[in-house]
Amino acid sequence: MKDKKLMTESDVSMNVDKLMEEYDAETSKARKLTGIAGKITTVIAIIMSVFQLYTAGFGTLLSVKQRALHIIFAFALGFLLYPGGKKSKRDKASILDYIFIILVVIVFGYLFIFVNEIANKGGSTTPIDLLFGGLAMLLTLEATRRVVGPELPIVAILFLLYAKLGPYLPGLLSHRGYSFERIISHMYLTLEGILGIPIGVSATYVFMFILFGSFLDKTGVGKFFIDLAYSLTGHLKSGPAMTAVVASGLMGSISGSSVANTVTTGAFTIPLMKKTGYKPYFAGAVEAAASTGGQIMPPVMGAAAFIMADFTGISYMYIIAAAAIPAILYYFAVGTMVHLEASKLGLKGLPRNQLPKLGAILKKDGYLLTPLVFIIYFLMKGYTATLAAFYSIIISLIIAVIATLIRKDNSFGIKDFLGALEAGAKGSIGVALACASAGMIVGVVTLTGLGLKVAELIVTLAQGQLLLTLFFTMIASIILGMGLPTTAKYIVLATMAVPALVKLNVNLMAAHLFILYFGVIADITPPVALAAYAGAGIAGANSMKTGFQAVKLALAAFIVPYIFAIDSSLILVKEIVGTKVIFLPLISAVPVIISAILGILCLGSAVEGYLIDYTKVYERVLLGVGALLLLKPGLWTDAFGLAVLVVVYLLQRQRLKRLDPQAGNL
């Protein structure tokens, strides 16, 4: 990087689009359509975004109609853009794909047109209802298989079989069983199946925030965040690695995608980390761990946060307020590990005169923060998340046009506007299909009462012990997160594991955030760690080694969910009355925050094997015990954690001073 100059496009040698195609599961499978098929796809995507924008700003349609149209658009794009198999053509859609699209229009168009007639039938079904319902379920499973992968459809099929085979199952899992007619009717004709809460959230909040991120991306906010983070952290001993942590946190707060965030910011930060002296696998792991945290970082977070709002009935503004401190602590934990590694390697930061100037960055591109400021303002003023996103998109568009006119550089034109509309629609396909399939899973849970049975089973296995229940839930979250998208994983556990936690007096908000937190971490947990593999690809490192290093970097962050599950003051929640959250004053969270920080430092030093010097075996054991005790905030456990840190620090400081009188500083 040239002295005193901001990053330019030439500074980033990696091709972001190519990397996305290689490491993002959805992008890698997508066709590159040309000719008429490509134009049709573009038109459908733009119309979808215009439809979503219009209904967000001027009022959504009746729930069934809004969701049915959303599905028609998403499924049509899914069948056009994603081939049915490895031998399918990559440059054009097949006749079968068009047949599927026609069936989608007929099957879900039937719900859109005849919604009143269906409602007036009072639950009775006709042969047409059952035929279309069966087709709807098959089309949903096939579209999801193509775009998201086979894991989620397999899980959905297992749940559907559970609904049918209930009488043949043992013990607690048994139930009276349901006919095919009842199952199809429940999944197709009610708002508790395919057209349930998950797709309802996708058709409103989620789509609008994906579109908002698409518009911000077109205005250049990603490059701005990297420059901003580099100017703030480049001088530290952890240098580019800390830049990756800060930039990925900023970018992840609006992107909601671990892989996209890893590729976008990693294209710049990973080569820089390697140049500074970090090993390739470590550089890739830092970016992956930092990027993954974006799904829990307000103000946007990931799609699951919007589904949480609908599942709990709690305002999205309350959710992001509760998630803020744990998210900051996650990045503090990753930053701590990065700092310890840099100290261990003896790395140095860059001189400030070689870094971009903060004032120059803000003067040139600070206006790009305006839409983010406004979206927070709108949410705080009580606007719905959908309307807040709508107005913020309009503001980002106006600002981009004004900046282009003032600079006369054609940085944002009609092509960029249409490109943002197209990218937003295409970016929503995976979430929409995952939500449609997850809707069937939720439908089985509501039909059979499975959620309460699983909750009772978890509590029984854990023998009523909260820590054991939390541990089992964490394992389930990580395992499900390896095969399912974060959204689908959250939906499954929200219906089954959350009741178990609530039964043991875990705060409702804390219970939902707990499963979200560990489901997100699954993106860096081998053997299926897509964000880590993307980081490894950029760094030219071994994928599995990068994945395990990413887990190691995020390991200190594992302590945070346990703390807020045990003591909800960390998320500032006193109690939840109906759908209203009564918050604690920030000052009341200070002792728990201190406990979390001490726990992170203890666990980070134990895992990394370094505080201010390499740790002895007994020092690592002490630090590990201290970290475990700090899971439960309290005067004595906090005092022990602090005492452990002080004792180990003094021992190492004394050891270093014997070698070098000037040594011994953190």
C-alpha positions as CSV (number, residue, x, y, z in Angstrom):
1,M,0.0,0.0,0.0
2,K,1.3,3.4,-0.9
3,D,2.1,5.9,1.8
4,K,-0.7,8.2,2.9
5,K,-3.1,7.0,0.2
6,L,-6.3,5.1,0.5
7,M,-6.8,1.7,-0.8
8,T,-7.7,1.5,-4.5
9,E,-9.1,-1.3,-6.5
10,S,-5.6,-2.3,-7.7
11,D,-4.6,-2.9,-4.1
12,V,-6.9,-5.9,-4.0
13,S,-5.4,-8.5,-6.3
14,M,-8.1,-11.2,-5.6
15,N,-11.2,-11.5,-7.8
16,V,-14.0,-11.3,-5.3
17,D,-16.7,-12.7,-7.7
18,K,-14.4,-15.6,-8.6
19,L,-13.8,-16.4,-4.9
20,M,-17.6,-16.2,-4.2
21,E,-18.2,-18.7,-7.0
22,E,-15.6,-21.0,-5.6
23,Y,-16.4,-20.9,-1.8
24,D,-20.0,-19.7,-1.4
25,A,-22.2,-22.8,-1.6
26,E,-25.0,-21.0,-3.4
27,T,-22.9,-18.9,-5.7
28,S,-20.7,-21.9,-6.7
29,K,-23.8,-23.8,-8.0
30,A,-25.4,-21.0,-9.9
31,R,-25.6,-20.9,-13.6
32,K,-24.2,-18.1,-15.7
33,L,-27.2,-17.6,-18.0
34,T,-26.8,-15.8,-21.3
35,G,-29.1,-14.6,-24.1
36,I,-32.8,-14.5,-23.6
37,A,-32.7,-16.7,-20.5
38,G,-30.2,-14.3,-18.8
39,K,-32.4,-11.4,-19.7
40,I,-35.5,-13.1,-18.4
41,T,-33.8,-13.9,-15.1
42,T,-32.6,-10.3,-14.7
43,V,-36.1,-9.0,-15.4
44,I,-37.7,-11.4,-12.9
45,A,-35.1,-10.4,-10.2
46,I,-35.7,-6.6,-10.8
47,I,-39.5,-7.0,-10.7
48,M,-39.2,-9.0,-7.5
49,S,-37.2,-6.3,-5.9
50,V,-39.6,-3.6,-7.1
51,F,-42.6,-5.6,-5.8
52,Q,-40.9,-6.0,-2.4
53,L,-40.0,-2.3,-2.3
54,Y,-43.5,-1.2,-3.2
55,T,-45.2,-3.4,-0.5
56,A,-42.6,-2.4,2.1
57,G,-43.3,1.3,1.5
58,F,-47.0,1.3,0.8
59,G,-48.3,-1.7,2.7
60,T,-47.9,-5.4,2.3
61,L,-50.6,-7.6,0.8
62,L,-52.7,-10.1,2.7
63,S,-50.3,-12.6,4.3
64,V,-51.2,-15.5,2.0
65,K,-50.8,-13.3,-1.1
66,Q,-47.6,-11.6,0.0
67,R,-46.0,-14.9,0.8
68,A,-47.3,-16.8,-2.3
69,L,-45.9,-14.1,-4.7
70,H,-42.6,-14.1,-2.8
71,I,-42.3,-17.8,-3.2
72,I,-43.2,-17.6,-6.9
73,F,-40.4,-15.1,-7.6
74,A,-37.8,-16.9,-5.4
75,F,-38.7,-20.4,-6.8
76,A,-38.7,-19.2,-10.4
77,L,-35.2,-17.7,-9.9
78,G,-34.1,-20.8,-8.1
79,F,-35.1,-23.1,-10.9
80,L,-33.6,-20.8,-13.6
81,L,-30.3,-20.2,-11.9
82,Y,-29.6,-23.5,-10.2
83,P,-29.2,-26.7,-12.3
84,G,-30.8,-30.0,-11.2
85,G,-27.6,-32.0,-11.3
86,K,-23.9,-32.0,-12.1
87,K,-24.6,-33.0,-15.7
88,S,-27.1,-30.2,-16.3
89,K,-26.1,-27.4,-18.6
90,R,-24.5,-24.4,-16.9
91,D,-25.3,-21.7,-19.5
92,K,-29.1,-22.3,-20.1
93,A,-32.1,-23.7,-18.3
94,S,-33.7,-27.0,-19.4
95,I,-37.2,-27.8,-20.4
96,L,-37.8,-29.5,-17.1
97,D,-36.7,-26.2,-15.3
98,Y,-39.4,-24.3,-17.2
99,I,-42.0,-27.0,-16.4
100,F,-41.1,-26.6,-12.7
101,I,-41.5,-22.8,-13.0
102,I,-44.9,-23.2,-14.6
103,L,-46.0,-25.6,-11.9
104,V,-44.8,-23.1,-9.2
105,V,-46.9,-20.3,-10.8
106,I,-50.0,-22.6,-11.0
107,V,-49.6,-24.1,-7.5
108,F,-48.9,-21.0,-5.5
109,G,-50.9,-18.7,-7.9
110,Y,-53.9,-20.9,-6.9
111,L,-53.4,-19.8,-3.3
112,F,-53.0,-16.1,-4.4
113,I,-56.1,-16.1,-6.5
114,F,-58.5,-18.3,-4.4
115,V,-57.4,-17.2,-0.9
116,N,-61.0,-16.3,0.1
117,E,-62.6,-19.4,-1.3
118,I,-60.0,-21.6,0.5
119,A,-60.6,-19.7,3.8
120,N,-64.4,-20.1,3.5
121,K,-64.1,-23.9,3.1
122,G,-63.3,-24.2,6.8
123,G,-60.5,-26.7,6.6
124,S,-62.2,-29.1,4.1
125,T,-60.1,-30.1,1.1
126,T,-60.8,-31.0,-2.5
127,P,-58.8,-33.3,-4.8
128,I,-57.3,-30.1,-6.4
129,D,-56.2,-28.9,-3.0
130,L,-54.4,-32.1,-2.3
131,L,-52.8,-32.4,-5.7
132,F,-51.5,-28.8,-5.6
133,G,-50.4,-29.3,-2.0
134,G,-48.4,-32.4,-2.8
135,L,-46.8,-30.6,-5.8
136,A,-46.0,-27.6,-3.6
137,M,-44.2,-29.8,-1.1
138,L,-42.2,-31.6,-3.8
139,L,-41.3,-28.3,-5.6
140,T,-40.2,-26.8,-2.3
141,L,-37.9,-29.8,-1.5
142,E,-36.5,-29.8,-5.0
143,A,-35.8,-26.1,-5.2
144,T,-34.2,-26.2,-1.7
145,R,-32.0,-29.2,-2.7
146,R,-30.7,-27.3,-5.7
147,V,-29.9,-24.0,-4.0
148,V,-29.2,-24.8,-0.4
149,G,-28.1,-28.4,-0.6
150,P,-29.6,-31.8,0.3
151,E,-29.3,-31.6,4.1
152,L,-32.3,-29.4,4.7
153,P,-34.7,-31.3,2.5
154,I,-33.6,-34.5,4.1
155,V,-34.4,-33.1,7.5
156,A,-37.7,-31.9,6.3
157,I,-38.6,-35.3,4.9
158,L,-37.7,-36.9,8.2
159,F,-40.0,-34.6,10.0
160,L,-42.8,-35.3,7.6
161,L,-42.3,-39.0,8.1
162,Y,-42.5,-38.4,11.8
163,A,-45.9,-36.8,11.4
164,K,-47.1,-39.9,9.5
165,L,-45.4,-42.7,11.5
166,G,-46.2,-41.4,15.1
167,P,-48.0,-44.5,16.3
168,Y,-45.0,-46.7,15.5
169,L,-42.5,-44.7,17.4
170,P,-41.3,-45.5,21.0
171,G,-42.0,-43.8,24.3
172,L,-42.1,-40.0,24.5
173,L,-41.8,-39.5,20.7
174,S,-45.0,-41.5,19.8
175,H,-48.2,-39.7,18.8
176,R,-51.5,-40.7,17.1
177,G,-50.2,-40.1,13.6
178,Y,-51.8,-38.1,10.8
179,S,-53.1,-39.0,7.3
180,F,-51.4,-37.8,4.1
181,E,-54.5,-35.6,3.5
182,R,-54.1,-33.9,6.9
183,I,-50.3,-33.4,6.5
184,I,-50.6,-31.9,3.0
185,S,-53.5,-29.7,4.0
186,H,-51.5,-28.4,7.0
187,M,-48.4,-27.7,4.9
188,Y,-50.1,-26.1,2.0
189,L,-53.4,-24.5,3.0
190,T,-52.5,-23.0,6.4
191,L,-50.1,-20.4,7.6
192,E,-48.3,-23.0,9.7
193,G,-46.5,-24.9,6.9
194,I,-44.8,-23.7,3.7
195,L,-46.5,-20.3,4.0
196,G,-45.7,-20.1,7.7
197,I,-43.7,-17.6,9.8
198,P,-40.3,-18.3,8.3
199,I,-41.4,-17.4,4.7
200,G,-43.4,-14.5,6.1
201,V,-40.3,-13.0,7.6
202,S,-38.4,-13.7,4.3
203,A,-41.1,-11.9,2.3
204,T,-40.9,-8.8,4.5
205,Y,-38.0,-8.0,6.8
206,V,-35.3,-10.3,5.4
207,F,-35.7,-9.4,1.8
208,M,-35.6,-5.6,2.5
209,F,-32.4,-5.8,4.6
210,I,-30.7,-8.0,1.9
211,L,-31.7,-5.3,-0.6
212,F,-30.5,-2.6,1.7
213,G,-27.1,-4.4,1.9
214,S,-27.0,-4.7,-1.9
215,F,-27.5,-0.9,-2.3
216,L,-24.8,-0.1,0.3
217,D,-22.5,-2.5,-1.5
218,K,-23.0,-0.7,-4.8
219,T,-22.2,2.7,-3.2
220,G,-18.8,1.4,-2.0
221,V,-19.3,1.0,1.7
222,G,-17.2,-2.2,1.9
223,K,-14.0,-0.4,0.7
224,F,-14.8,2.5,3.1
225,F,-15.0,0.1,6.1
226,I,-11.7,-1.5,5.2
227,D,-10.0,1.9,4.9
228,L,-11.6,3.1,8.1
229,A,-10.5,0.0,10.0
230,Y,-7.0,0.1,8.6
231,S,-6.5,3.7,9.6
232,L,-7.7,2.9,13.2
233,T,-5.8,-0.3,13.8
234,G,-2.8,-0.5,11.4
235,H,-0.4,0.9,13.9
236,L,-1.1,-1.9,16.5
237,K,1.2,-4.8,16.9
238,S,-1.6,-7.0,15.6
239,G,-1.9,-4.6,12.6
240,P,-3.7,-6.1,9.6
241,A,-5.2,-8.9,11.7
242,M,-6.9,-6.4,13.9
243,T,-7.9,-4.5,10.8
244,A,-9.7,-7.7,9.6
245,V,-11.5,-8.0,12.9
246,V,-12.8,-4.4,12.9
247,A,-13.5,-4.3,9.1
248,S,-15.3,-7.6,9.2
249,G,-17.4,-6.6,12.2
250,L,-18.5,-3.4,10.4
251,M,-19.1,-5.1,7.1
252,G,-20.8,-8.1,8.7
253,S,-23.2,-5.9,10.5
254,I,-24.9,-5.2,7.2
255,S,-24.1,-8.2,5.0
256,G,-25.4,-11.0,7.2
257,S,-23.4,-13.6,5.3
258,S,-20.2,-15.2,6.7
259,V,-18.8,-16.3,3.4
260,A,-19.6,-13.1,1.5
261,N,-18.0,-11.1,4.4
262,T,-14.9,-13.3,4.4
263,V,-14.4,-13.0,0.7
264,T,-15.1,-9.2,0.5
265,T,-12.9,-8.1,3.3
266,G,-10.5,-11.0,3.2
267,A,-9.4,-10.2,-0.4
268,F,-7.6,-7.2,1.1
269,T,-6.8,-8.2,4.7
270,I,-5.5,-11.8,4.2
271,P,-2.6,-10.9,1.8
272,L,-1.7,-8.0,4.1
273,M,-1.6,-10.3,7.2
274,K,0.6,-12.8,5.3
275,K,2.9,-10.0,4.3
276,T,3.2,-8.8,7.9
277,G,4.3,-12.2,9.2
278,Y,1.2,-14.2,10.0
279,K,1.1,-17.8,8.7
280,P,-1.3,-18.3,5.9
281,Y,-3.7,-20.6,7.8
282,F,-3.8,-18.1,10.7
283,A,-4.5,-15.2,8.3
284,G,-7.4,-17.1,6.8
285,A,-8.7,-18.1,10.2
286,V,-8.7,-14.6,11.5
287,E,-10.8,-13.3,8.6
288,A,-13.2,-16.3,8.9
289,A,-13.7,-15.9,12.6
290,A,-14.2,-12.2,12.4
291,S,-16.5,-12.4,9.4
292,T,-18.7,-15.0,11.0
293,G,-19.5,-12.7,13.9
294,G,-21.3,-10.3,11.5
295,Q,-24.5,-12.4,11.8
296,I,-24.8,-11.4,15.5
297,M,-23.6,-7.8,15.1
298,P,-26.3,-5.1,15.1
299,P,-27.8,-3.1,13.5
300,V,-28.7,-5.6,10.8
301,M,-27.4,-9.0,12.0
302,G,-28.5,-12.1,10.0
303,A,-31.8,-13.3,8.7
304,A,-32.4,-15.4,11.8
305,A,-32.7,-12.3,13.9
306,F,-35.8,-11.2,12.0
307,I,-37.3,-14.7,12.4
308,M,-36.6,-14.4,16.1
309,A,-38.6,-11.2,16.2
310,D,-41.6,-13.0,14.7
311,F,-41.2,-16.2,16.8
312,T,-41.0,-14.3,20.1
313,G,-43.3,-11.3,19.1
314,I,-40.6,-9.1,20.5
315,S,-39.7,-5.9,18.5
316,Y,-36.6,-6.2,16.3
317,M,-35.2,-3.0,18.0
318,Y,-35.3,-4.8,21.4
319,I,-33.5,-7.8,19.9
320,I,-30.6,-5.8,18.5
321,A,-30.4,-3.8,21.7
322,A,-30.0,-7.1,23.7
323,A,-27.6,-8.6,21.1
324,A,-25.2,-5.5,21.2
325,I,-23.0,-6.3,24.2
326,P,-22.5,-10.1,23.4
327,A,-21.6,-9.1,19.8
328,I,-19.0,-6.6,21.0
329,L,-17.6,-9.2,23.4
330,Y,-17.4,-11.7,20.5
331,Y,-15.2,-9.3,18.6
332,F,-13.2,-8.5,21.8
333,A,-12.6,-12.3,22.2
334,V,-11.4,-12.7,18.6
335,G,-9.3,-9.5,18.9
336,T,-7.8,-10.8,22.1
337,M,-6.6,-14.0,20.4
338,V,-5.2,-12.0,17.5
339,H,-3.3,-9.7,19.9
340,L,-1.9,-12.6,21.8
341,E,-0.7,-14.3,18.6
342,A,0.9,-11.1,17.4
343,S,2.7,-10.7,20.8
344,K,3.8,-14.3,20.7
345,L,5.3,-13.8,17.2
346,G,6.8,-10.5,18.1
347,L,5.1,-8.6,15.3
348,K,5.0,-4.8,14.9
349,G,2.4,-2.5,13.5
350,L,3.0,-0.1,10.6
351,P,4.2,3.5,11.3
352,R,1.2,5.9,11.3
353,N,2.7,7.9,8.4
354,Q,2.2,4.8,6.2
355,L,-1.5,4.5,7.1
356,P,-4.4,6.3,5.6
357,K,-5.5,9.3,7.6
358,L,-8.8,8.9,9.4
359,G,-9.8,12.5,8.7
360,A,-9.2,12.1,5.0
361,I,-11.3,8.9,4.9
362,L,-14.2,10.5,6.7
363,K,-14.0,13.6,4.6
364,K,-14.0,11.7,1.3
365,D,-16.5,8.8,2.1
366,G,-18.0,9.5,5.5
367,Y,-21.3,10.2,3.9
368,L,-21.6,6.5,3.2
369,L,-22.4,6.0,6.9
370,T,-25.6,8.1,6.6
371,P,-28.0,5.3,5.7
372,L,-26.7,3.2,8.7
373,V,-27.3,6.2,11.0
374,F,-30.8,6.6,9.6
375,I,-31.8,2.9,9.9
376,I,-30.8,3.0,13.6
377,Y,-32.8,6.2,14.0
378,F,-35.9,4.8,12.3
379,L,-35.8,1.6,14.4
380,M,-35.4,3.7,17.6
381,K,-38.3,5.8,16.6
382,G,-40.5,2.7,16.5
383,Y,-40.7,2.2,12.7
384,T,-41.2,-1.5,11.7
385,A,-38.0,-3.1,10.5
386,T,-39.5,-3.3,6.9
387,L,-40.3,0.4,6.8
388,A,-37.0,1.4,8.3
389,A,-35.2,-0.6,5.6
390,F,-37.4,1.0,2.9
391,Y,-36.6,4.5,3.9
392,S,-32.9,3.7,4.4
393,I,-32.7,2.3,0.9
394,I,-34.3,5.5,-0.5
395,I,-31.9,7.6,1.5
396,S,-28.9,5.6,0.3
397,L,-30.1,6.0,-3.3
398,I,-30.5,9.8,-2.9
399,I,-27.1,10.2,-1.3
400,A,-25.4,8.1,-3.9
401,V,-26.9,10.1,-6.7
402,I,-26.1,13.4,-5.1
403,A,-22.4,12.3,-4.5
404,T,-22.2,11.2,-8.2
405,L,-23.5,14.6,-9.4
406,I,-21.2,16.6,-7.1
407,R,-18.1,14.5,-8.0
408,K,-19.1,14.0,-11.6
409,D,-17.4,10.6,-11.6
410,N,-20.3,8.4,-12.7
411,S,-19.8,6.3,-9.5
412,F,-23.5,5.5,-9.3
413,G,-25.8,5.4,-12.3
414,I,-28.9,3.6,-13.6
415,K,-26.8,0.5,-14.2
416,D,-25.8,0.4,-10.6
417,F,-29.4,1.0,-9.5
418,L,-30.7,-1.9,-11.6
419,G,-27.7,-4.0,-10.5
420,A,-28.6,-3.5,-6.8
421,L,-32.2,-4.5,-7.5
422,E,-31.0,-7.6,-9.3
423,A,-28.4,-8.5,-6.7
424,G,-30.8,-8.1,-3.8
425,A,-33.3,-10.5,-5.4
426,K,-30.7,-13.1,-6.2
427,G,-29.2,-12.8,-2.8
428,S,-32.6,-13.6,-1.2
429,I,-33.1,-16.9,-3.0
430,G,-31.3,-19.2,-0.6
431,V,-33.0,-17.6,2.5
432,A,-36.4,-17.8,0.9
433,L,-36.1,-21.5,0.0
434,A,-34.6,-22.4,3.4
435,C,-37.5,-20.6,5.1
436,A,-40.0,-22.5,2.9
437,S,-38.6,-25.9,3.7
438,A,-38.1,-24.9,7.4
439,G,-41.8,-23.9,7.4
440,M,-42.7,-27.6,6.8
441,I,-40.5,-28.6,9.8
442,V,-42.2,-26.0,12.0
443,G,-45.5,-27.3,10.6
444,V,-44.8,-30.8,11.9
445,V,-43.7,-29.5,15.3
446,T,-47.0,-27.5,15.7
447,L,-49.1,-30.4,14.4
448,T,-47.6,-33.1,16.6
449,G,-46.4,-31.2,19.7
450,L,-42.9,-32.4,19.1
451,G,-41.3,-29.3,20.4
452,L,-42.5,-29.8,24.0
453,K,-41.6,-33.5,23.8
454,V,-38.0,-32.7,22.8
455,A,-37.7,-30.0,25.4
456,E,-38.8,-32.5,28.1
457,L,-36.3,-35.1,26.7
458,I,-33.4,-32.5,26.8
459,V,-34.2,-31.6,30.4
460,T,-34.5,-35.3,31.4
461,L,-31.1,-36.1,29.8
462,A,-29.5,-33.1,31.5
463,Q,-31.1,-34.2,34.8
464,G,-32.5,-30.7,35.2
465,Q,-29.0,-29.2,35.3
466,L,-28.9,-25.8,33.5
467,L,-25.2,-26.0,32.5
468,L,-25.7,-29.5,31.0
469,T,-28.8,-28.4,29.2
470,L,-26.9,-25.4,27.8
471,F,-24.1,-27.7,26.8
472,F,-26.4,-30.2,25.0
473,T,-28.1,-27.3,23.2
474,M,-24.7,-25.9,22.1
475,I,-23.7,-29.2,20.6
476,A,-27.0,-29.5,18.8
477,S,-26.7,-26.0,17.5
478,I,-23.2,-26.6,16.1
479,I,-24.0,-30.0,14.6
480,L,-27.2,-28.6,12.9
481,G,-25.3,-25.5,11.8
482,M,-22.8,-27.6,10.0
483,G,-25.4,-29.0,7.6
484,L,-28.1,-26.3,7.6
485,P,-28.1,-22.6,6.9
486,T,-28.2,-20.4,10.0
487,T,-31.8,-19.5,9.4
488,A,-33.1,-23.1,9.1
489,K,-30.9,-24.2,12.1
490,Y,-32.3,-21.4,14.2
491,I,-35.9,-22.3,13.3
492,V,-35.5,-26.0,14.2
493,L,-33.9,-25.3,17.6
494,A,-36.2,-22.4,18.4
495,T,-39.2,-24.8,18.2
496,M,-37.5,-27.6,20.2
497,A,-34.5,-26.5,22.3
498,V,-35.7,-23.1,23.4
499,P,-38.6,-24.5,25.4
500,A,-36.2,-26.7,27.4
501,L,-34.1,-23.6,28.3
502,V,-37.1,-21.6,29.2
503,K,-38.3,-24.5,31.4
504,L,-35.1,-24.1,33.4
505,N,-35.8,-20.3,33.9
506,V,-33.5,-19.0,31.1
507,N,-34.7,-15.7,29.9
508,L,-36.6,-16.0,26.6
509,M,-34.4,-13.5,24.8
510,A,-31.3,-15.1,26.2
511,A,-32.5,-18.6,25.1
512,H,-33.1,-17.5,21.5
513,L,-29.8,-15.6,21.3
514,F,-27.9,-18.6,22.8
515,I,-29.0,-20.9,19.9
516,L,-28.4,-18.2,17.3
517,Y,-24.9,-17.5,18.6
518,F,-23.8,-21.2,18.4
519,G,-25.5,-21.8,15.1
520,V,-23.5,-18.9,13.6
521,I,-20.2,-20.3,15.0
522,A,-20.9,-23.5,13.0
523,D,-19.8,-21.5,9.9
524,I,-16.2,-21.9,11.2
525,T,-16.5,-25.4,12.7
526,P,-15.0,-28.3,10.7
527,P,-15.8,-30.5,8.9
528,V,-18.3,-28.1,7.2
529,A,-16.9,-24.7,7.8
530,L,-17.6,-22.7,4.6
531,A,-16.3,-19.3,5.9
532,A,-13.0,-20.9,7.1
533,Y,-12.6,-22.7,3.7
534,A,-13.2,-19.4,1.9
535,G,-10.5,-17.8,4.1
536,A,-8.2,-20.8,3.4
537,G,-8.7,-20.4,-0.4
538,I,-7.7,-16.7,-0.3
539,A,-4.7,-17.4,1.9
540,G,-3.5,-20.5,0.0
541,A,-3.7,-22.6,3.2
542,N,-4.9,-26.0,4.2
543,S,-8.7,-25.9,4.7
544,M,-9.0,-28.1,7.7
545,K,-6.1,-26.4,9.5
546,T,-7.6,-23.0,8.8
547,G,-11.0,-24.3,10.2
548,F,-9.5,-25.6,13.4
549,Q,-7.5,-22.4,13.9
550,A,-10.7,-20.3,13.3
551,V,-12.4,-22.4,16.1
552,K,-9.4,-21.8,18.3
553,L,-9.7,-18.0,17.7
554,A,-13.4,-18.0,18.5
555,L,-13.1,-20.3,21.4
556,A,-12.9,-17.6,24.0
557,A,-16.1,-16.2,22.6
558,F,-17.8,-19.5,23.5
559,I,-17.9,-18.3,27.1
560,V,-20.2,-15.3,26.3
561,P,-23.5,-17.2,25.6
562,Y,-23.2,-19.2,28.8
563,I,-22.8,-16.0,30.8
564,F,-25.9,-14.2,29.4
565,A,-27.9,-17.5,29.6
566,I,-27.1,-17.7,33.3
567,D,-27.3,-14.0,34.0
568,S,-29.5,-12.0,31.5
569,S,-28.1,-8.7,32.8
570,L,-25.3,-9.1,30.1
571,I,-28.1,-8.6,27.5
572,L,-29.6,-5.8,29.7
573,V,-32.9,-7.7,30.0
574,K,-34.7,-7.5,33.4
575,E,-37.8,-9.3,32.3
576,I,-40.2,-9.8,29.4
577,V,-43.8,-8.9,29.9
578,G,-45.8,-10.1,26.9
579,T,-44.0,-8.7,23.9
580,K,-42.4,-5.8,25.8
581,V,-38.8,-6.0,27.1
582,I,-38.0,-4.2,30.3
583,F,-34.3,-3.3,30.1
584,L,-31.8,-2.8,32.9
585,P,-29.7,0.4,33.0
586,L,-26.3,-0.1,31.3
587,I,-24.5,0.4,34.6
588,S,-26.1,-2.7,36.0
589,A,-24.4,-4.8,33.3
590,V,-20.9,-3.6,34.2
591,P,-20.1,-6.4,36.8
592,V,-21.2,-9.1,34.3
593,I,-19.2,-7.4,31.4
594,I,-16.2,-7.4,33.7
595,S,-16.8,-11.1,34.4
596,A,-17.0,-11.8,30.7
597,I,-13.8,-9.9,29.9
598,L,-11.9,-11.7,32.6
599,G,-13.3,-15.0,31.3
600,I,-12.3,-14.2,27.8
601,L,-8.8,-13.2,28.8
602,C,-8.3,-16.3,30.9
603,L,-9.6,-18.7,28.3
604,G,-7.8,-16.8,25.5
605,S,-4.5,-17.0,27.3
606,A,-5.0,-20.7,28.2
607,V,-5.8,-21.6,24.6
608,E,-3.2,-19.5,23.0
609,G,-0.5,-20.5,25.6
610,Y,0.6,-16.9,26.0
611,L,-0.2,-13.9,28.2
612,I,2.9,-11.7,28.2
613,D,5.1,-14.8,27.8
614,Y,4.7,-18.4,26.9
615,T,2.6,-20.1,29.7
616,K,3.8,-23.0,31.7
617,V,1.5,-26.0,32.0
618,Y,0.3,-25.1,35.5
619,E,-0.4,-21.6,34.3
620,R,-2.6,-22.8,31.5
621,V,-4.5,-25.0,33.9
622,L,-5.0,-22.1,36.3
623,L,-6.2,-19.9,33.5
624,G,-8.6,-22.6,32.2
625,V,-10.1,-23.2,35.6
626,G,-10.5,-19.4,36.1
627,A,-12.3,-19.2,32.7
628,L,-14.7,-22.0,33.7
629,L,-15.5,-20.4,37.1
630,L,-16.2,-17.1,35.4
631,L,-19.1,-18.7,33.5
632,K,-21.2,-17.9,36.6
633,P,-20.8,-14.2,37.4
634,G,-20.4,-13.4,41.1
635,L,-18.2,-11.7,43.5
636,W,-16.1,-14.8,44.5
637,T,-15.8,-16.3,41.0
638,D,-14.9,-12.9,39.5
639,A,-12.3,-12.4,42.3
640,F,-10.8,-15.8,41.6
641,G,-10.6,-15.0,37.8
642,L,-8.9,-11.7,38.5
643,A,-6.6,-13.3,41.0
644,V,-5.6,-15.9,38.4
645,L,-4.8,-13.3,35.8
646,V,-2.8,-11.2,38.2
647,V,-0.8,-14.1,39.6
648,V,0.0,-15.5,36.1
649,Y,0.8,-12.0,34.9
650,L,3.2,-11.3,37.8
651,L,4.8,-14.7,37.4
652,Q,5.5,-14.1,33.7
653,R,6.5,-10.5,34.3
654,Q,9.1,-11.6,36.9
655,R,10.3,-14.3,34.6
656,L,10.8,-11.9,31.7
657,K,12.5,-9.3,33.8
658,R,15.1,-11.8,34.7
659,L,15.9,-12.1,31.0
660,D,15.3,-8.5,30.0
661,P,14.7,-5.6,32.5
662,Q,12.6,-3.7,29.9
663,A,10.2,-6.6,29.2
664,G,7.0,-7.5,30.9
665,N,4.4,-5.3,29.3
666,L,1.1,-6.5,27.7
